């Protein structure tokens, strides 16, 4: 589809270029021809005052032949010029058409992948709910305790669906910019992030250490709190029992950095370039049993950082842990 569209767009671009070139060539030919004709007539009129009738006629014929030759050369040059414009313009038009359509093609491909991945992720909990309910309905000896267990299981799946839908809405929300940036205390928002996941950390006997100094950045407080919460949540999920998650920060000129380090399982080098893609999860599996989640957290984190005109760096060693470092504009 896009190859055909590129050819059509190339044809339109080339038609516009050739129309301009031909109008220019036609105008140049007539203007130059008129100028050459007037010069020849002036020369013939001037020499008629010094030449006899026969010589004057011969001179006029000679100058007319020279004028015809000059017009012929001009026409040939203009034809050659237009042929070059046709070839060069065709190549340039195709490159321009591809450059114009490539972002659209990439966006449609990304949209298609997003729809496919989203439908897959939505199908998993829905299938679980449907299967459990169908089995329960066929069980004539279903007890109250079993029914309560089924409802609890359904609620868990509904919670997963809600988390997924909220993540999708968060990715689709807004235009990717901070409308009214404010001064944000990074130590304060890091404390908010740690407080959100203290129970999850305690359940795995993980120590949460906040070593962020008095640093300030410009941005949206709630978004930055969510950003740090995502990294703290991930660090806890992928850390073993009794591990440590530490937050530290420093200032580098006009940037403030926040590092979230864990001693967890680490990320393979081959996975690092893709961890911020939507629905991507390391180890290339859709099995959520190990850590939970849908691969949306880091995509949301990247969107928040991009909106604050910052960037993220990642270092990881398998079996030793991972460090995410976020760079934001310092206030």
Residue frames as qw, qx, qy, qz and C-alpha x, y, z in Angstrom:
[[0.000, 0.885, 0.466, 0.000, 0.00, 0.00, 0.00],
 [0.269, -0.855, 0.083, 0.435, 2.73, 2.46, 0.94],
 [0.461, -0.149, 0.576, 0.658, 4.83, 1.56, -2.10],
 [0.235, 0.607, 0.638, 0.412, 1.89, 2.43, -4.34],
 [0.150, -0.941, -0.269, 0.139, 1.24, 5.61, -2.36],
 [0.444, -0.591, 0.284, 0.610, 4.92, 6.56, -2.66],
 [0.394, 0.165, 0.629, 0.650, 4.77, 6.16, -6.43],
 [0.070, 0.807, 0.535, 0.242, 1.61, 8.28, -6.66],
 [0.302, -0.896, -0.071, 0.317, 3.11, 10.95, -4.43],
 [0.500, -0.305, 0.443, 0.679, 6.30, 10.84, -6.51],
 [0.313, 0.479, 0.625, 0.531, 4.24, 11.38, -9.66],
 [0.087, -0.931, -0.354, -0.034, 2.54, 14.40, -8.11],
 [0.432, -0.735, 0.161, 0.497, 5.82, 15.90, -6.91],
 [0.477, -0.069, 0.563, 0.671, 7.41, 15.30, -10.30],
 [0.224, 0.697, 0.582, 0.354, 4.43, 16.79, -12.11],
 [0.190, -0.954, -0.155, 0.175, 4.73, 19.96, -10.03],
 [0.484, -0.547, 0.365, 0.577, 8.49, 20.16, -10.61],
 [0.429, 0.184, 0.641, 0.609, 8.14, 19.60, -14.36],
 [0.118, 0.854, 0.485, 0.148, 5.31, 22.11, -14.63],
 [0.269, -0.899, 0.056, 0.342, 7.49, 24.76, -12.98],
 [0.503, -0.333, 0.536, 0.591, 10.49, 23.77, -15.12],
 [0.391, 0.437, 0.658, 0.473, 8.52, 23.86, -18.38],
 [0.019, 0.948, 0.318, 0.000, 6.91, 27.21, -17.60],
 [0.374, -0.774, 0.246, 0.448, 10.33, 28.60, -16.75],
 [0.504, -0.091, 0.633, 0.580, 11.88, 27.13, -19.92],
 [0.308, 0.678, 0.592, 0.309, 9.03, 28.38, -22.14],
 [0.097, -0.975, -0.135, 0.144, 9.30, 31.88, -20.67],
 [0.459, -0.609, 0.398, 0.510, 13.08, 31.89, -20.95],
 [0.520, 0.195, 0.649, 0.520, 12.96, 30.74, -24.58],
 [0.220, 0.816, 0.466, 0.263, 10.50, 33.44, -25.62],
 [0.234, -0.945, 0.019, 0.228, 12.18, 36.24, -23.66],
 [0.508, -0.451, 0.504, 0.533, 15.63, 35.26, -24.91],
 [0.485, 0.381, 0.647, 0.448, 14.33, 34.78, -28.48],
 [0.117, 0.938, 0.319, 0.074, 12.73, 38.21, -28.46],
 [0.339, -0.841, 0.225, 0.356, 15.93, 39.81, -27.15],
 [0.542, -0.172, 0.618, 0.543, 18.06, 38.03, -29.77],
 [0.392, 0.626, 0.592, 0.324, 15.59, 39.02, -32.53],
 [0.021, -0.986, -0.142, 0.090, 15.63, 42.67, -31.51],
 [0.443, -0.652, 0.406, 0.463, 19.44, 42.69, -31.41],
 [0.533, 0.137, 0.664, 0.507, 19.62, 41.16, -34.90],
 [0.263, 0.817, 0.470, 0.205, 17.13, 43.70, -36.28],
 [0.196, -0.942, 0.062, 0.265, 19.09, 46.56, -34.76],
 [0.507, -0.411, 0.549, 0.523, 22.32, 45.25, -36.26],
 [0.467, 0.420, 0.650, 0.426, 20.71, 44.80, -39.69],
 [0.103, 0.943, 0.315, 0.040, 19.24, 48.32, -39.55],
 [0.342, -0.822, 0.231, 0.391, 22.55, 49.78, -38.49],
 [0.479, -0.248, 0.634, 0.554, 24.59, 48.09, -41.23],
 [0.451, 0.658, 0.574, 0.185, 22.01, 48.94, -43.89],
 [0.025, 0.972, 0.017, -0.232, 23.30, 52.51, -43.63],
 [0.224, -0.702, 0.573, 0.359, 26.78, 51.40, -44.79],
 [0.431, -0.029, 0.853, 0.294, 26.06, 48.51, -47.15],
 [0.297, 0.131, -0.498, -0.804, 24.60, 48.43, -50.61],
 [0.773, -0.017, 0.016, -0.634, 21.24, 46.80, -51.36],
 [0.838, 0.178, -0.509, -0.083, 22.76, 43.40, -52.30],
 [0.363, 0.267, -0.714, 0.535, 25.20, 43.33, -49.40],
 [0.389, -0.225, 0.398, -0.800, 22.49, 44.45, -47.01],
 [0.865, -0.013, -0.156, -0.477, 20.23, 41.59, -48.11],
 [0.741, 0.212, -0.611, 0.179, 23.07, 39.02, -47.77],
 [0.104, 0.291, -0.641, 0.703, 23.95, 40.35, -44.33],
 [0.612, -0.182, 0.203, -0.742, 20.33, 40.14, -43.27],
 [0.904, 0.051, -0.352, -0.236, 20.08, 36.52, -44.43],
 [0.548, 0.279, -0.666, 0.423, 23.34, 35.67, -42.63],
 [0.139, -0.266, 0.550, -0.780, 22.20, 37.22, -39.35],
 [0.776, -0.111, -0.006, -0.620, 18.83, 35.50, -39.61],
 [0.841, 0.124, -0.527, 0.016, 20.57, 32.12, -40.02],
 [0.304, 0.267, -0.662, 0.631, 22.75, 32.89, -36.99],
 [0.465, -0.230, 0.307, -0.798, 19.61, 33.83, -35.05],
 [0.888, -0.023, -0.248, -0.388, 17.97, 30.54, -36.02],
 [0.687, 0.203, -0.631, 0.299, 21.10, 28.66, -34.94],
 [0.011, 0.284, -0.571, 0.770, 21.21, 30.50, -31.61],
 [0.679, -0.159, 0.132, -0.705, 17.53, 29.77, -31.01],
 [0.879, 0.091, -0.446, -0.143, 18.15, 26.13, -31.92],
 [0.454, 0.243, -0.680, 0.522, 21.03, 25.91, -29.41],
 [0.291, -0.247, 0.425, -0.821, 18.87, 27.54, -26.74],
 [0.830, -0.072, -0.121, -0.540, 16.04, 25.11, -27.44],
 [0.788, 0.156, -0.584, 0.114, 18.42, 22.13, -27.29],
 [0.211, 0.271, -0.640, 0.687, 19.89, 23.33, -23.99],
 [0.513, -0.195, 0.276, -0.789, 16.46, 23.85, -22.50],
 [0.889, 0.010, -0.324, -0.325, 15.35, 20.38, -23.63],
 [0.628, 0.198, -0.654, 0.372, 18.49, 18.88, -22.08],
 [0.091, -0.287, 0.509, -0.807, 17.88, 20.89, -18.92],
 [0.717, -0.151, 0.072, -0.677, 14.31, 19.58, -18.66],
 [0.858, 0.088, -0.502, -0.056, 15.47, 16.00, -19.20],
 [0.380, 0.229, -0.662, 0.604, 17.94, 16.43, -16.35],
 [0.380, -0.223, 0.339, -0.831, 15.17, 17.93, -14.22],
 [0.843, -0.057, -0.261, -0.467, 12.96, 14.96, -15.11],
 [0.769, 0.093, -0.597, 0.211, 15.59, 12.41, -14.03],
 [0.252, 0.183, -0.574, 0.757, 16.90, 14.30, -11.02],
 [0.451, -0.218, 0.154, -0.852, 13.47, 15.49, -9.99],
 [0.834, -0.113, -0.428, -0.330, 12.10, 11.96, -10.25],
 [0.644, 0.030, -0.641, 0.416, 14.78, 10.60, -7.92],
 [0.036, 0.159, -0.433, 0.886, 14.41, 13.52, -5.51],
 [0.600, -0.218, -0.116, -0.761, 10.61, 13.22, -5.62],
 [0.817, -0.141, -0.551, -0.090, 10.73, 9.52, -4.72],
 [0.467, 0.039, -0.602, 0.646, 13.11, 10.17, -1.82],
 [0.201, -0.173, 0.233, -0.936, 10.91, 13.00, -0.60],
 [0.725, -0.203, -0.331, -0.569, 7.80, 10.83, -0.96],
 [0.745, -0.107, -0.629, 0.194, 9.41, 8.03, 1.06],
 [0.254, 0.082, -0.495, 0.827, 10.56, 10.51, 3.68],
 [0.422, -0.211, 0.012, -0.882, 7.03, 11.89, 3.88],
 [0.815, -0.165, -0.349, -0.431, 5.36, 8.49, 4.14],
 [0.546, 0.158, -0.749, 0.340, 7.90, 6.69, 6.37],
 [0.104, -0.126, 0.601, -0.782, 6.69, 8.31, 9.63],
 [0.698, -0.009, -0.006, -0.716, 3.09, 7.55, 8.67],
 [0.791, 0.123, -0.584, -0.134, 3.97, 3.94, 7.87],
 [0.337, 0.165, -0.756, 0.537, 5.87, 3.60, 11.15],
 [0.351, -0.110, 0.395, -0.842, 2.96, 5.12, 13.06],
 [0.808, 0.030, -0.205, -0.551, 0.47, 2.73, 11.45],
 [0.683, 0.159, -0.701, 0.131, 2.77, -0.24, 12.13],
 [0.092, 0.160, -0.677, 0.713, 3.12, 0.87, 15.74],
 [0.573, -0.061, 0.164, -0.801, -0.65, 1.29, 16.00],
 [0.825, 0.083, -0.459, -0.320, -1.19, -2.16, 14.56],
 [0.515, 0.142, -0.752, 0.385, 1.31, -3.71, 16.99],
 [0.166, -0.156, 0.505, -0.833, -0.25, -1.78, 19.85],
 [0.730, -0.042, -0.055, -0.680, -3.75, -3.00, 18.98],
 [0.793, 0.112, -0.594, -0.069, -2.50, -6.57, 18.63],
 [0.349, 0.158, -0.720, 0.579, -0.60, -6.49, 21.92],
 [0.345, -0.147, 0.351, -0.858, -3.43, -4.76, 23.77],
 [0.809, -0.031, -0.243, -0.534, -5.97, -7.31, 22.54],
 [0.689, 0.119, -0.692, 0.180, -3.65, -10.13, 23.62],
 [0.142, 0.143, -0.645, 0.737, -3.20, -8.66, 27.09],
 [0.531, -0.096, 0.165, -0.826, -6.93, -8.01, 27.49],
 [0.789, 0.033, -0.492, -0.367, -7.81, -11.49, 26.30],
 [0.437, 0.173, -0.811, 0.347, -5.71, -13.21, 29.00],
 [0.139, 0.013, 0.670, -0.729, -7.63, -12.05, 32.13],
 [0.644, 0.116, -0.049, -0.755, -10.96, -12.15, 30.30],
 [0.695, 0.143, -0.676, -0.197, -10.33, -15.77, 29.33],
 [0.235, 0.088, -0.827, 0.503, -9.40, -16.59, 32.92],
 [0.382, 0.059, 0.406, -0.828, -12.62, -15.03, 34.23],
 [0.723, 0.162, -0.294, -0.604, -14.74, -16.80, 31.60],
 [0.584, 0.162, -0.795, 0.016, -13.12, -20.19, 32.19],
 [0.058, 0.045, -0.778, 0.624, -13.44, -20.02, 35.97],
 [0.503, 0.111, 0.259, -0.817, -17.09, -18.98, 35.79],
 [0.724, 0.182, -0.472, -0.469, -17.98, -21.66, 33.23],
 [0.445, 0.113, -0.861, 0.221, -16.37, -24.37, 35.36],
 [0.124, 0.020, 0.646, -0.753, -18.17, -23.09, 38.46],
 [0.612, 0.130, -0.016, -0.780, -21.54, -23.01, 36.70],
 [0.718, 0.141, -0.625, -0.272, -21.14, -26.63, 35.61],
 [0.285, 0.094, -0.843, 0.447, -20.27, -27.68, 39.16],
 [0.536, -0.542, -0.435, -0.479, -23.61, -28.54, 40.80],
 [0.735, -0.483, -0.395, 0.264, -21.86, -29.17, 44.10],
 [0.322, 0.516, -0.169, 0.775, -20.32, -25.69, 44.28],
 [0.476, -0.562, -0.543, 0.403, -20.00, -24.63, 47.92],
 [0.078, -0.986, -0.150, -0.003, -20.23, -21.14, 49.38],
 [0.523, -0.662, 0.322, 0.429, -16.51, -21.16, 50.16],
 [0.573, 0.120, 0.577, 0.569, -15.71, -22.11, 46.58],
 [0.224, 0.828, 0.427, 0.285, -18.02, -19.35, 45.28],
 [0.281, -0.938, 0.045, 0.197, -16.28, -16.81, 47.51],
 [0.591, -0.374, 0.480, 0.529, -12.91, -18.01, 46.23],
 [0.482, 0.465, 0.569, 0.478, -14.16, -17.68, 42.66],
 [0.036, 0.962, 0.251, 0.105, -15.34, -14.11, 43.30],
 [0.444, -0.780, 0.245, 0.366, -11.97, -13.23, 44.82],
 [0.593, -0.050, 0.573, 0.563, -10.20, -14.66, 41.80],
 [0.327, 0.720, 0.496, 0.358, -12.51, -12.71, 39.48],
 [0.173, -0.976, -0.071, 0.112, -11.79, -9.53, 41.42],
 [0.555, -0.507, 0.408, 0.519, -8.06, -10.12, 41.00],
 [0.491, 0.275, 0.603, 0.566, -8.50, -10.44, 37.26],
 [0.095, 0.905, 0.377, 0.172, -10.70, -7.33, 37.18],
 [0.375, -0.851, 0.122, 0.347, -7.98, -5.46, 39.07],
 [0.558, -0.168, 0.535, 0.612, -5.49, -6.55, 36.41],
 [0.331, 0.613, 0.567, 0.438, -7.81, -5.32, 33.68],
 [0.124, -0.970, -0.201, 0.055, -8.25, -2.02, 35.48],
 [0.490, -0.644, 0.307, 0.501, -4.49, -1.62, 35.83],
 [0.512, 0.132, 0.605, 0.595, -4.01, -2.40, 32.15],
 [0.191, 0.797, 0.486, 0.303, -6.71, 0.03, 31.03],
 [0.270, -0.934, -0.036, 0.231, -5.32, 2.78, 33.26],
 [0.543, -0.399, 0.444, 0.591, -1.86, 2.19, 31.82],
 [0.418, 0.408, 0.609, 0.537, -3.18, 2.39, 28.28],
 [0.005, 0.931, 0.344, 0.119, -5.05, 5.60, 29.06],
 [0.431, -0.788, 0.143, 0.416, -1.92, 7.05, 30.68],
 [0.528, -0.103, 0.538, 0.649, 0.08, 6.33, 27.52],
 [0.250, 0.566, 0.595, 0.513, -2.58, 7.87, 25.30],
 [0.180, -0.890, -0.377, 0.182, -3.28, 10.85, 27.54],
 [0.229, -0.839, 0.097, 0.484, -2.02, 14.36, 26.82],
 [0.618, 0.782, -0.074, 0.032, 0.19, 15.87, 24.16],
 [0.866, 0.056, -0.141, 0.476, 3.50, 14.95, 25.76],
 [0.290, 0.475, -0.190, 0.809, 4.31, 18.33, 27.32],
 [0.332, -0.486, -0.593, 0.549, 4.11, 20.01, 30.72],
 [0.081, 0.819, 0.383, 0.419, 1.79, 23.00, 30.51],
 [0.225, -0.884, 0.144, -0.383, 2.74, 24.76, 33.79],
 [0.745, 0.087, -0.526, 0.401, 6.02, 23.43, 35.19],
 [0.461, -0.838, 0.079, -0.282, 6.63, 24.04, 38.88],
 [0.122, 0.591, -0.734, 0.313, 9.58, 23.57, 41.21],
 [0.917, -0.221, -0.247, -0.220, 9.52, 20.01, 42.53],
 [0.326, -0.656, 0.649, -0.205, 11.48, 18.75, 45.54],
 [0.666, 0.257, -0.677, -0.179, 12.90, 15.39, 44.44],
 [0.097, 0.150, -0.867, 0.465, 13.48, 14.19, 48.01],
 [0.494, 0.101, 0.419, -0.755, 9.79, 14.80, 48.73],
 [0.783, 0.275, -0.221, -0.513, 8.45, 12.96, 45.66],
 [0.478, 0.296, -0.824, 0.065, 10.89, 10.08, 46.22],
 [0.171, -0.071, 0.779, -0.599, 9.47, 9.71, 49.74],
 [0.687, 0.207, 0.133, -0.683, 5.98, 9.53, 48.21],
 [0.703, 0.342, -0.562, -0.270, 7.12, 6.78, 45.83],
 [0.246, 0.235, -0.882, 0.326, 8.74, 4.79, 48.63],
 [0.390, 0.004, 0.585, -0.711, 5.68, 5.13, 50.85],
 [0.739, 0.224, -0.179, -0.610, 3.46, 3.74, 48.07],
 [0.826, 0.227, -0.508, -0.092, 5.39, 0.49, 47.88],
 [0.157, -0.543, 0.696, -0.443, 6.59, 0.07, 51.47],
 [0.810, -0.104, 0.419, -0.397, 4.14, -2.77, 52.12],
 [0.898, 0.413, -0.140, -0.056, 5.24, -4.61, 48.98],
 [0.362, 0.635, -0.599, 0.327, 8.87, -4.18, 50.03],
 [0.437, -0.431, 0.624, -0.483, 8.18, -5.36, 53.58],
 [0.934, 0.079, 0.153, -0.311, 6.44, -8.47, 52.22],
 [0.873, 0.385, -0.214, 0.209, 9.73, -9.44, 50.51],
 [0.680, -0.622, 0.009, 0.389, 11.91, -8.08, 53.37],
 [0.571, 0.468, 0.144, 0.659, 13.43, -5.54, 50.96],
 [0.339, -0.603, -0.216, 0.689, 15.06, -2.45, 52.42],
 [0.333, 0.809, 0.308, 0.374, 14.11, 0.86, 50.76],
 [0.518, -0.443, -0.075, 0.728, 16.86, 3.45, 51.18],
 [0.270, 0.904, 0.267, 0.198, 16.27, 7.07, 50.24],
 [0.596, -0.382, 0.049, 0.704, 19.57, 8.94, 49.82],
 [0.326, 0.671, 0.346, 0.568, 18.32, 11.71, 47.50],
 [0.320, -0.239, -0.275, 0.875, 19.69, 15.09, 48.71],
 [0.182, 0.725, 0.347, -0.566, 17.96, 18.47, 48.49],
 [0.227, -0.013, 0.626, 0.746, 17.51, 18.53, 44.71],
 [0.408, 0.581, 0.362, -0.604, 14.91, 20.44, 42.73],
 [0.275, 0.120, 0.724, 0.621, 13.59, 20.08, 39.23],
 [0.370, 0.258, -0.005, -0.892, 11.02, 21.85, 37.08],
 [0.256, -0.065, -0.874, -0.408, 7.95, 19.86, 36.12],
 [0.670, -0.365, -0.233, -0.603, 4.75, 18.27, 37.32],
 [0.304, -0.453, 0.716, -0.434, 4.93, 16.90, 40.87],
 [0.842, 0.032, 0.386, -0.376, 2.37, 14.11, 40.40],
 [0.827, 0.511, -0.223, -0.075, 4.00, 12.92, 37.17],
 [0.278, 0.615, -0.677, 0.293, 7.46, 12.79, 38.73],
 [0.535, -0.302, 0.644, -0.456, 6.07, 10.95, 41.76],
 [0.918, 0.241, 0.172, -0.265, 4.51, 8.42, 39.38],
 [0.603, 0.650, -0.458, 0.064, 7.80, 8.19, 37.47],
 [0.010, -0.517, 0.774, -0.367, 9.79, 7.28, 40.60],
 [0.735, -0.096, 0.483, -0.465, 6.98, 4.96, 41.76],
 [0.883, 0.401, -0.154, -0.191, 7.29, 2.98, 38.52],
 [0.477, 0.563, -0.632, 0.238, 11.02, 2.46, 39.03],
 [0.308, -0.382, 0.706, -0.511, 10.63, 1.59, 42.73],
 [0.859, 0.083, 0.253, -0.438, 7.83, -0.87, 41.88],
 [0.814, 0.468, -0.341, -0.040, 9.96, -2.54, 39.19],
 [0.185, 0.572, -0.712, 0.364, 12.98, -2.72, 41.50],
 [0.553, -0.241, 0.616, -0.506, 10.90, -4.48, 44.16],
 [0.901, 0.247, 0.053, -0.352, 9.30, -6.87, 41.67],
 [0.816, 0.463, -0.330, 0.107, 12.60, -8.02, 40.24],
 [0.000, 0.605, -0.676, 0.421, 14.51, -8.20, 43.52],
 [0.617, -0.116, -0.777, 0.047, 14.83, -11.34, 45.56],
 [0.627, -0.709, -0.318, -0.049, 13.88, -11.80, 49.20],
 [0.647, -0.629, -0.032, 0.429, 15.88, -9.63, 51.57],
 [0.587, 0.384, 0.194, 0.686, 17.30, -7.36, 48.88],
 [0.218, -0.585, -0.169, 0.763, 17.94, -3.62, 48.82],
 [0.346, 0.711, 0.418, 0.448, 16.49, -0.83, 46.69],
 [0.375, -0.533, -0.143, 0.745, 18.26, 2.50, 47.01],
 [0.313, 0.865, 0.301, 0.253, 17.49, 5.94, 45.61],
 [0.497, -0.462, 0.036, 0.733, 20.25, 8.49, 45.22],
 [0.379, 0.864, 0.289, 0.161, 20.67, 11.77, 43.38],
 [0.487, -0.391, 0.110, 0.773, 23.10, 14.49, 42.40],
 [0.336, 0.885, 0.130, -0.296, 23.32, 17.61, 40.29],
 [0.639, -0.001, 0.437, 0.633, 25.27, 17.85, 37.03],
 [0.122, 0.045, 0.291, 0.948, 25.29, 21.44, 35.82],
 [0.437, -0.013, -0.075, -0.896, 21.79, 22.20, 34.56],
 [0.719, -0.105, -0.591, -0.351, 20.55, 18.65, 35.19],
 [0.512, -0.409, 0.594, -0.467, 19.46, 16.77, 38.28],
 [0.549, 0.166, -0.793, -0.205, 19.88, 12.99, 38.28],
 [0.707, -0.311, 0.413, -0.483, 18.01, 10.38, 40.29],
 [0.387, 0.299, -0.864, -0.121, 19.29, 6.79, 40.38],
 [0.829, -0.225, 0.225, -0.460, 17.18, 3.80, 41.44],
 [0.313, 0.457, -0.833, -0.006, 19.38, 0.77, 42.08],
 [0.890, -0.249, 0.154, -0.351, 18.41, -2.78, 42.99],
 [0.179, -0.483, 0.856, 0.049, 20.29, -6.03, 43.56],
 [0.817, 0.205, 0.340, -0.418, 17.85, -8.11, 41.55],
 [0.846, 0.145, 0.488, 0.161, 18.06, -10.45, 38.60],
 [0.196, -0.469, 0.437, 0.742, 19.29, -7.86, 36.11],
 [0.662, 0.642, 0.170, -0.347, 18.42, -7.35, 32.45],
 [0.775, 0.096, 0.432, 0.451, 20.11, -8.99, 29.49],
 [0.183, -0.425, 0.281, 0.841, 22.14, -6.68, 27.27],
 [0.067, 0.209, 0.757, 0.616, 20.04, -7.71, 24.24],
 [0.120, -0.699, -0.705, -0.010, 16.85, -6.61, 26.05],
 [0.270, -0.493, -0.223, 0.796, 18.08, -3.15, 27.13],
 [0.014, -0.041, 0.354, 0.934, 17.28, -1.30, 23.86],
 [0.332, -0.332, -0.672, -0.573, 13.66, -2.49, 23.97],
 [0.250, -0.331, -0.790, 0.452, 12.64, -2.28, 27.63],
 [0.128, 0.342, 0.242, -0.899, 10.88, 1.06, 27.10],
 [0.293, -0.070, -0.654, -0.694, 8.63, -0.33, 24.37],
 [0.656, -0.137, 0.210, -0.712, 4.97, -0.84, 25.21],
 [0.953, -0.036, 0.039, -0.298, 4.14, -4.41, 26.28],
 [0.656, 0.457, -0.570, 0.191, 7.77, -5.51, 25.97],
 [0.718, -0.626, 0.261, -0.159, 9.01, -7.69, 28.78],
 [0.056, 0.642, -0.764, -0.041, 12.48, -9.09, 29.19],
 [0.360, -0.133, 0.923, -0.033, 13.03, -12.77, 28.50],
 [0.316, 0.121, -0.595, -0.729, 10.56, -12.42, 25.61],
 [0.153, -0.303, -0.940, 0.024, 7.72, -14.11, 27.44],
 [0.366, -0.464, -0.202, -0.781, 4.16, -13.06, 28.15],
 [0.649, -0.376, -0.647, 0.140, 4.19, -15.05, 31.36],
 [0.145, -0.731, 0.134, -0.653, 3.38, -12.61, 34.16],
 [0.826, -0.455, -0.332, -0.025, 3.72, -15.15, 36.95],
 [0.687, 0.006, -0.317, 0.653, 7.21, -14.12, 38.00],
 [0.242, -0.125, -0.226, 0.935, 6.75, -10.40, 38.53],
 [0.182, 0.739, 0.589, -0.272, 3.32, -9.38, 37.28],
 [0.027, 0.653, -0.151, -0.741, 2.59, -6.41, 35.06],
 [0.704, 0.584, 0.403, -0.022, 2.05, -5.89, 31.38],
 [0.615, 0.065, 0.294, 0.729, 5.18, -4.13, 30.21],
 [0.122, 0.851, 0.338, 0.382, 3.60, -0.67, 30.31],
 [0.505, -0.791, -0.137, 0.319, 5.39, 0.83, 33.30],
 [0.518, -0.338, 0.282, 0.733, 8.69, 1.71, 31.63],
 [0.254, 0.484, 0.533, 0.646, 6.88, 3.00, 28.53],
 [0.224, -0.901, -0.350, -0.127, 4.91, 5.36, 30.79],
 [0.570, -0.646, 0.039, 0.507, 8.12, 6.35, 32.59],
 [0.479, 0.034, 0.401, 0.780, 9.80, 7.23, 29.31],
 [0.067, 0.718, 0.491, 0.489, 6.80, 9.32, 28.27],
 [0.396, -0.883, -0.213, 0.134, 6.96, 11.26, 31.54],
 [0.577, -0.450, 0.218, 0.645, 10.70, 11.86, 31.19],
 [0.374, 0.322, 0.495, 0.716, 10.33, 12.95, 27.55],
 [0.093, -0.857, -0.431, -0.265, 7.60, 15.39, 28.59],
 [0.455, -0.854, 0.004, 0.253, 10.08, 16.91, 31.07],
 [0.487, 0.816, -0.295, 0.099, 12.80, 17.11, 28.38],
 [0.461, -0.631, 0.621, -0.054, 14.98, 14.63, 30.22],
 [0.700, 0.344, -0.598, -0.186, 16.45, 11.23, 29.44],
 [0.859, -0.397, 0.263, -0.188, 17.02, 7.83, 31.06],
 [0.365, 0.559, -0.744, 0.015, 20.18, 5.75, 31.27],
 [0.933, -0.250, 0.074, -0.249, 20.24, 2.07, 32.25],
 [0.249, 0.528, -0.806, 0.098, 23.07, -0.15, 33.44],
 [0.882, -0.218, 0.165, -0.384, 22.47, -3.76, 34.36],
 [0.164, 0.440, -0.883, 0.011, 24.40, -6.91, 35.14],
 [0.789, -0.162, -0.486, -0.339, 22.70, -10.30, 35.11],
 [0.767, -0.279, -0.526, 0.238, 22.46, -11.61, 38.66],
 [0.436, -0.095, -0.332, 0.831, 23.82, -8.39, 40.19],
 [0.017, 0.705, 0.480, -0.522, 21.08, -5.84, 39.65],
 [0.333, 0.614, 0.434, 0.569, 20.01, -2.84, 37.62],
 [0.197, -0.499, -0.221, 0.814, 20.42, 0.92, 37.94],
 [0.251, 0.744, 0.488, 0.381, 18.00, 3.32, 36.25],
 [0.305, -0.376, -0.128, 0.866, 19.25, 6.91, 36.19],
 [0.214, 0.816, 0.511, 0.169, 16.82, 9.68, 35.30],
 [0.341, -0.111, 0.020, 0.933, 18.12, 13.08, 34.20],
 [0.047, 0.836, 0.542, 0.077, 15.74, 16.04, 34.55],
 [0.236, 0.668, -0.034, 0.705, 16.24, 19.81, 34.22],
 [0.445, -0.308, -0.549, 0.636, 17.47, 21.20, 37.54],
 [0.107, -0.894, -0.343, -0.267, 15.66, 24.12, 39.14]]
